[in-house]
């Protein structure tokens, strides 16, 4: 009888520890998904209501950075990384959607050509990046590798790549030649 009670107690304690471990895991995953999805939700107004229109061309991408500044500095607090994405060129605009499996449960976005802006972004470990923004969004940028924008342009996107000098300045984080630093003025920053 005591042996049976000991086995039942052992089963109950293992079950409780498993339930507690699963609860902690789910709580951590929920917090991670909520904090990572905040930047993606900035683009919710560009989610097509009835799915994406037919594609002209699409290409797999590795990672898309979403930020409130046109660079993906590690010190930026409003910053998200989304892996396994796909860029698509449509007659209506440029789409970014997740590939399968969709770990973040995000919906695809379609940025209309009217009002779409691209600019060089501060490069991460020497690669050329482009920040994509839209005039209907305040301080929201999608940062992708320059080769994906070149792919979109090759397939008919009405975009123009920044010139090589602008790309070099952005990759080295140099000040523009006509900005306040070039005139000898102090550029405003975080610390004043």
Secondary structure, 3 states (H helix, E strand, C coil): CHHHHHHHHHHHHHHHHHHHHHHHHHHHHHHHHHHHHHHHHCCHHHCCCCCCCCEEEEEEEEEEEEECCCECCCCCCCEEEEEEEEEEEECCEEEEEECCCCCCCCCCEEEECCCEEEEEEECCCCCCEEEEEECCCCCCEEEEEHHHHHHHHHCCCCCCCCCHHHHHHHHCCCCCCCCCCCCCCCCCCCCC
